[in-house]
Amino acid sequence: MNRKTTILLATFLGLLLVVALVRLWPRGAAGPDLRIPGWGTGTKVEKPEEDGPIDRITVAAQGGVTTLRRVDKGKWSLEPPQGARADRYKVRQVLQAFEAGVTSVVSSRAGAQDLKAFGLDDETRVTVTLFKGDAAFTALEVGSVQKPEDGIGEGDTFVREPGSDRVYRVIGRDLRRPFEGGVTGLRDKRVHDWESADVAAITIRNPKAEAEVDRLIVLKGEPKAAEGEAKEGEKKPEKPERDWRFETPAGLRAGNVKSYAATLASLYAQEYVDALPEGVTLGEDALRIEVALADGRTVQMAVSDVKDESAWVQVEGVPGFAKVSKYTAESLRKRVADLRDKTLFGVQKDDVTAIRIVNGASRVEVARGADGAWRAVAPAGWVVGKAPMDTLLRDIETLAAKDILGPDQTSGVDTGLGSPGATVTVTTRDGVAKTLRIGRELDKEKGTFYAALSGSDEVVTLAQWMAQKVRKGVQDLRNKLVFDFPAERIRAIEIARADETLRLERVEGEGERFRATSPSDVPDLKEDPVRTLVHTLAGLTAKDLPEGKTRASAGLTGKPRVEVTVTLDDGSRHVLRVSSQNQGGDPYAETPTDPAMRGTVFTLNQYQVRNFDKRLAELR
C-alpha cells in the first residue's frame, strides 16, 4: 500500500469515527427531540377540511375553548357561539400545519417566569388539539413567532407539548398564522352559507322609506327553461337561471335582481359582536329582508341604520350581530327604482325598422329595406354605414336610464322635456313607434339629463355618456368602409407612384404568399410587411369625412401621390387614390370604383397608409 493510499484510508476512517460520535454521543441537558407525527403521513389529501381524517379541533386561548367540528363535506361548525360556522380556509390552514408533523431538535427548559418570552404564557399561547372521531390525535401549545431579520421566510415558532416544561423552536415554520385573528378570527365572516343561485324570492320591508311604494317590495324568480341538451363534454349548470318579476308592486319589469341576490348571498361581516353598540337598535321600523331559498329554507335579516360609517345585521338563527360597512348597508337598502328594468326602448335590434334622430338643428332618418340594408331617408343622398348602424342598434337595445324619478322629485322642476334638446324615435316591425325625449341637465348632477319615453308619465335620468350613444348625426352614421372585401380574395396589388410602380401577385396554392413582378421579378419577399399590406387594404376604412371638402381642394384632380389598384379573384378592380395633401397628417383620398364611397373625399389614418405605401426595397 503506497503512502497516498494510506493517507486517503486514514482520512475516511477519521470521518467515519466523527459520524459515529455524533450519532452515539449522549445528549445530556439538550433534552429529547420533538417529533409529533402528521395526520397525513402516507396519504395525499387536496382539501383536508373535506377529506382529511381529522374531524374535530379544539382551540384553547385566553381561558376559553372553541370547538371546530366537521358537520358536512367541507362545512365546519364553531362553538361557542352555538350555530356559528367556522372559516373553512382557516380550518384548512390548521390542518395543513399538522399534516406532515411537527419536529424540532432545538429546545430548552423554561420556568413559569420564562413563558411570556416565548409567547407560551396563559394570556398568549394557543393550545390546539386534533381529533380523529372520539380519540385525540395530537395536541400542541403554540407560542410566538420569531420573524427572520431579513423578512424572508415564515420565521420560527416556539411550541410546547401540554404538561411539559420544555420549549421547542420549530425552524422555518409559522404555526401561529391560522390564529392571528384570535379565536374569533376562526369564525366564517361570510354571513350566509348559500349562493345567489339558491335565491327564489326576496321580500324587502322598509317602514322608513320616503316613498310608500318602496316600503314593501316582493320579487319572485321563476326557473328558466333549459335550452336544449348539453353538448358532449359540456357540463350543464346544476342550478337554473331565473326570470325575475315584481309581485309587489305588480306590473313592473324587474331588472338586474340577480346582482342584488349576489349582494345578499355574499354578505361579509367585518366582525361579529354579541351586543349592539350604544345608540343602535333593530326595532320594528328597521329594514327587514326575507330571502326564500329554492330548498325551502327562509332567511330573515334585519339591518340597522348607519352609525359611524357602519351598520349591523342580525340574521335569524345566527348568533351575534354582523358589523358591515356603510357601503354594504346601502347596497342592501333598495328602492323599487333600483330593482326595475331601466332599459328604455325595450326592443330587440333585429325588430327595428326605422330610426329618426332630431338633435338640435340636426335631423337624420334611416329605414331598413326589404333586403335588410339601411338607407337614408333624410337628408337624402348619403350612404348609411353598416358598422355604425350595428353599433347604434345595439345601443338602442341596451339604452338604460340612470334612475327613475318619483313625482315628488320632478314636481315644480323645469325638466326641459316640453322643448327637448333631442328626440329619438324608434319604430319596430309591428308598426309601434317609441320616442325618447332628452331634456335639461340636472342642476345638482352635472352630466345627467332628464328624459322621458312616449306612452309613460315617468321621468327618468340619463347619463350624458349614455345619451351620446343615440344622439347621432349624418356624419356619425355615414359609411366609412372604403374596400369591402376580405384579404383572401385579393389576387394582385399595384402601387403606382411617379418613380416606381410596384406590383404584387399572389402565388397560387401557397396561402398568403405574394411575389413581386414589377419593377422587377422577386419571388421571395418579407412575409410580415406583405401580410400587413394586404390586410390593411382588405376592409380599409376612412378615418374622417370632412364636410365641404372637394376633390380640387383636397389635391385629387391631378395625378395622385399614390394610386393603389387591388384586383380580386373575380377580376374586379378597386382603386384608391391618395393625395399629397393632408388633414393633421392624415392624407386625403378617394375611390373612383367603389359605389359606397365614390365621389366622396375622405381622410385615411396616416399609420394605415404607411402600411400599404411601400416600395419594393422595403419588401425584399
N, C-alpha and C positions, 0 to 999 in steps of 0.2 A: 504494500500500500504506500503510495508516494505521499509526500508532505502535503500537497494541495488537497488530496482526497481526505487525509486525516483532519485537516482544518475544517472542511465542509461538514464532515460527520460530527465533529465536536460541537460545531455551531448548531446543527439540527437537534442534537441531544440536549443542548442547553435550552433551546426554545421549548422543547417538549417538557422539560422539567418545570419551566416557568408556568406553562399552561396547567400542568398538574397541580402546582402550588395554588394557583388562582382558584381552581375548581374545588380543592380539598381543604383550603385554609379555613379554620374556624372563624365565624363571623363575629362572635363576641357581642359587643354592645350595639352593633349595627342593626340587629333585630331581623325578624323574618321578612321576606318579600311579601308584597300584596299581590294576590292572584285570585281575582274574582272571575269565575267563568262567565262567558257570554251566553245569552239565551239562543244566539244564532249560530253557534258552533256546528259546522257540518251542514248547515241549511242556507238557502238564499231566499230571502223574502223581499219583494219590491216595496210593499206597503205594510210595514209591521203593524200598524194600527188596525189593519183589516185582517191580515192572515197570520200574524205572529202568534206564538204560543202564550205570550203574556196577555192576560185579560183583565188584570186589576192592578192599580198602582196607588199606593198611599203616599202622600207628601205631608210631612210634618214640619211646620215652621212657625216661629213666634207663638208657641203654645197652642196652636190649633192644628187639626188634622183634616186634610181633604182627601177624599177618595175618588179616583177616576176609575170608571168601570165600563167595559165594552158591553153595550146593550144590543148592538146590531153590527153588521159588517161595516166597519169604518165609522160607526157612531159610538161616542163615549159620553157617559153622563158624568156630572161633577156634583159631589155632595160634601158638605153643605155649600150652598143652599139647596134644599130639595127641589128637583125639577130643572136644575141648570144643566147646560150642555158644556162639555169640555171642548177646547180648541183641538181639533184632530191633528193639526200641524205641530202644536206644542207636544201632544202625546207622541207623535212620530219622533220628535227631537229627543224626548226622554228615552224612548225605546232604542233609538239608534245609538245613544250614548252607552248603552249596556249590551249592544248586540254582539260585539266582538270581545267583551270582557273588559275589565279594568285591572291594569297591572302597574306596579311600581317597585323599584329597588332602593328608593331614596326615602328614608324615614328617620324619625327621632321621637323620643318620648316627650309628651307635653303635659304639664300640670294644668290645673284649672286656671291658674293665673296666666297661662300662655295661650289659651284657646282663642282669645279675641284677636291675637295677631294673625292667626290662621283662618279667621272667619268661621270658627267652629264653636263659638260661644252660643249660649241659648238664644240670644236675640238675632243671630246672623245665620246660623247653619240651617241647612235644609236636609231632612232625613228622607230618603227615598227607599221604598220597599216595593219590589216587584213580585207579583203572584202568578202562579200557574194554577188555575182553579182555586182550591182552598189552601194550597200549600205555598208558603213563602219561598220564592226562588232565590232572591238575594236582597241585601239591604246595605245602604251606604250613606254616611253623613258627608255632605258636600259643603266645603267651606269657600273661601275667597279664591280668586284667580289672580295669579301674578302675571301681568301682561309683559310681553317682551319689550325691551327698551327701544328697539328699532321699529316697533309697531307692526312687525311682520309675524304672522303666525297666530295661533289661538292663545298661547300662553300656557302656564302650568296651573293645575288645580290642586288645592290642599284637601285631602279627604281623610276620613277615619271610619273604621268599622265600628258599629254600635257596641258599646261596652268596652272598647279598647282604649288604652292610654297612648297609643302610637299613632302619630300623624304621618301620612304619606304625601309625597309630592308626585302627582301624575304629570309626567313631562309631555308637553306639546298638545294637551287636550283641555278644552274649556267645557267642563261638565256643569257649569253654573248657568249656561246660556238659556236653557228652557225656563229657568226660574227668575229671569231678570225682572219680570213684572210682578214678582211675588206670587203668592198662591192665587190671588185674584186674577193674575195675568194668565192663568191656565183656563179661565172661562172663555168660551167662544164669544167673541164680540159681535158676531153675526146674530142678530136678534131672532131670526126665524130659521127653521130647518126645511123650508120648502122653496121651490123655484117659481119664477114668474109664469112658466108654462102650466103650473098647477092651479093657477087662479081661474075660477069660473065665474065669479061675480064679486062686485065691490059696492059697498054702501058707505056713503060719506054723510055724516051728520055734523053740521057746523052751526049751532044756535047763534053764534056771534056774527055770522056772515052779514054784510051790509044789505045785499040783495036777497029777497025772500027766496028766489029761485035757487040760490046757492046753499040753502040751509038743509036740503035733502037731495042727494044725488044717488041714483041707483043705476048701476051698469051691469049688464048681463053679457056673457060671452058664449056664443054657440060654436061648437067644434066645426071647423071647415071640413067639407067632404074631401076625402083623399083623391089626389089627382093621378089616377091610374096606378098600375103596379110598379113597384120599384124595379129599376133595371138591374141586370146581373152585376153583382159586386157592389151595388148601391144600398146603403142602409136606410131603411125607412125610419122617419122620426118616431120616437117612442110616444111623444106627447103631441097631440094635434094643435095646429094653429087655431085661433079663434076669431070669429067675426063679432065685434063688439057693437052693442046698441044701447041707447039710453032707454031705460024703463021709466025713470023719473028724472027730469021732465020728459014726457013722451014726445015722439015725433022729430027728434033731432038726430042728425048723423053723428056718430061717435068718431073721434079722431084717433090719435095715437095712444090709446088706452094701454096698449102693450108696454109702452115705455113707463107708464105710471105703475103698472103691475110689477115691472122690474125694479122700480124705486122701492116699492113696498117689500119685495122679496129680499132685496139686498140691504135692508136697513141695518146700519152698523152702529154699535154703541161705542162712544169714546171711553166710557167706563160705566160700571153698574154701581148704584148706591142703594142702601137699604131703606132710606127715607128721603122724601123730597126736601130740598133746601127751603129755608125760611122764605115766605112770600110766594111760593109756587104751589098751586093747587090743581087738582084734576076733578073739579066739581061737575055738576050736571050740564054746565054750559061749555065744557071742554070739547074740543074736536074729537070725534069718535069715528073710527074706521072699522068696518066689518068686512072681512075677506072670507068668501066661501070657496073652499078648495074642491077640486074635482073628486077627491077621495071621500068627500062627505064631511070633512072637518070644517069647523068655523073658527076663525081667529078674530078676537076682539082687541082693538088697540085704543088707547086714549092718549092724546098729545096735549101737552101744556102750552101755554103762551111762552114766548121767548123772553128770557131774562138774562142779562149779562152775556148776550151773544150765544146762549144755549137754551135748549128746551129738554123736556123729559118725557119719555114714552113709557107707558105701562101696558104690558101685554097680558091679557087674562091667562092665568095658569103658569106664567113665567115669574119667578121670584125677583123682587127688586124693581128698580126703575133704570131705564137705559138713558144715559145722557147723550144727546145728539147736538150737532152744530146747528146754528141758526139757518144755514143754507138747507140742511136736511129737513128741518122742521117746515120750512117754507115750501119745499118740494112735496111734502105730504098734504099740505093745505091747498086743495084745488077748488076752483070755481067751475061752473058749467062751461063757461067760455074756454077754460084751459083744456077741457077734455073733448070739446067739439071738433068735428072735421072742419078745418079752416080753409080747405081748398075752395076757391071762389066759383069758378065756372062749372065744376063738376061734370066735365065732358071728357070723352076719350079722343085723343088726337086724330084717330082714323075716322071719327064721325064728323069732324069739322069740314064744312063745305065752303064757307065764306068768312072773311075777316075784314072788318073796317076799323081803321085806327085814325082818330082825329086827335092830334097832339098840337095844341095851339093853332097856328096857321097852317100846319102841315096836315094833309089828308091823304091816306093811302087805303086802297081797297083791292083785295085779291079774291079770286074764286077758283075752286077746284073744278077742272073739266071732267068729262066722262071718262077720259083716259087716265085720270088721277093726277095729271100735271096741273100746277098752279099757274094762273095767268093774271096779268094786271088788268084791273077794271078802271081804276082811277089812281093817278093820272094814267092815260094810255101811252103805249109806245115804249115800254121798258120790259126787260125780261126778268122774270122772277127767278131768284136763285134757289136751287133745291136745298143746299146745306143751310142757308139762313132760315128757310121756311120750316125745315125739320126742327131746327132749334126753337123757333117761335111756337110751333105746335106743342112741343114738349113743355115749354114754359107755360102755355095756356092751360094745359092739362094739370100741371102741378102748382100753378099760381096760388099762393095761400096768404091769408090775412095774418097780420101780426097779432091782432087782438080783435075781439068782438065787443063792442061797447054797448052798455045798457042805456036806456032812455035818460037816466039821471046824469049820464056822462056827456050827453050831447045837448041837453036842454039849455036853450039860450046861447048856444055856441055857434059861431059862424064857421060852418064846415066847408063852405065853398062848393058844396055839391049842387047848389042851384045853378051855378055857372061854372061847371067843372073845367079844369085845365086840360083834361084829356078824357076821351071816352074810347073804349074798346068794345066792339060788338062782334060776337061770335055766333055764327049760325051753324046748326047741325043738320044732318041729312033728314031729320024728321020735320024740318022747317022751323024749329024753335030758335029764336034769337035771344041772346042774353047780352045786356050792355053793362059794362063796368064803368062807373064814373069815378074819376080821381079828382079830389078837391084840394083844399088848402093844406099847407103844412101845419102840424100841431104847434101851438105856441110854446109849450113846455117840453116838446120832444122833437128836436130837430132831426131831419132825415126821416120823418114819419108823416104820412099823409092820411087824411080822411078819405074813405072810399065807400061806395055802395053799389050793390048789384040790383039790376032791374027785377021787379017782382018780389022784392023783400024790403021791409021797413027798417031793417037793421043797418046800422052804420058800423063799419069796421075801420081798422087802421092798416096801412100798407107801408112796409119799409121802402125807402127810396130805391134801394138796390133791387128789390123785387119789382117795383113799378117799372123800372128801366127795362126789365125783360120784355115788356109788352108795349112800351112807348116807342114804337119803331116808325121810321120813315122810309121813303123810297130807297135812299142810299143804303139803309141797313138791310133791305130785303132784295136788292138787285143781285142778279147773277154775277159772280166774280170768277167762275170757273172758265178758264181760257181753253184748255185742252181736256176734253172729256173722254179719255181712253186709258186703258191700263198699259203698263210697261211691256207686258208680254206680246202685245200686238205690234210693237214698233219693229220695223224691218230695216229702216235706214234713217240716218240723220245727217243733214247737210248744214254746216255752219259757215255762212259766207260773210267775209269782210273784205275791205279794199285790198289787202295784201295777201290774203290766203283764203282758200275755200277748203274746209275740212269735211270729208265725207266718211261716215262710219256705216258699215253694213254688218248685219247680224250673221254670224256663222251658223248656218242651219244645223240642227241636231246637237248643238253644243251649249244649250241653255242660254245664259246671258252674255255669252262671249261675242264681242264685236271685233272687226278688223278695220283698219283704215285703208281706203282705196284712193284717197286724194288728200293732200297734194302728192303723196307717194304711197306705194303699197307697203303697209306694215301689218303683218299678220298677228303679232304679239303686242298687246297694249296692256297698260296697268289696269288691273281689274277694278280696284276700288273707285278711282275717279271716273271711269267709264260707267260703272254701275250707278254712281251718284248722278252723273249727267243724264242718263236715261230715265231714272226715276224722278228727277226734278221736272223733266218735260211732261211726263205722264201725270195727268191731274194738276197741271200748272194752274195756279190761282193768282188773280190780280191782288195787289195789296190795297189799292185805292182806286176810286173812280172820280177823279177831280171834276167838279162841276165847271161848265163853261170852257173847258179846255178843247181846242180844236186841233186837227192834225197839223195845221200850219204853225200854231203857237207852240206845239209840242215837238216841232222839228221832224215831222214824219211825212212831209210832202215830197222830199227829195230822197236820195239814197240813204237808207238807214245805216247806223253804225254797224249793226249786226243783223243778218236775216237768217232765221232758222227754219228749215223745212223738214218736217217729220213725215215719213212715208210709212203707212200701216200695211198690215197683211192683206187688206182688200184693195190695195193700190191707191187709196185716197191720200191726198197730200194736205198737210196742215202747216200753215205758215205763220211765223211770229216775226214781227219787225220791231227792233229795239232802237230807240233814238239815242243820240249823243247827249240830249238834254235830260235833266232830272229834276225831281222834287225832293229836296232834302237828302240827296244821294241816291234816291230810288228812281231809276230811269223810266221815261215814258215809253209806252209800247202800244202796238195794235196788232190785230189779226184780220187779214182780208178774207180768210177762208172759213172760219168757224162762225155759224149763224148767230149763236147766242151773244157773241161779243163783237161781231162785225160792225164797223163804223163807230166803235167806242174807243176813246183814248183812255188808257188806264196806266197805272204805275205798277212796276214789279219790285218785289223786295230785292234790294241790291245784292244780298247774300245768295239768293236763289240764282240771280243772273250769273254770279261768279261760278256757280256750279256747272252751268252749261256753256258759258262763254269761254271756250277752250281752243287752244291751238294744238297742232299735232305734237309739238315738242313737249307739251305738258302731259301728254298721254303715253308717250313712248316708254 
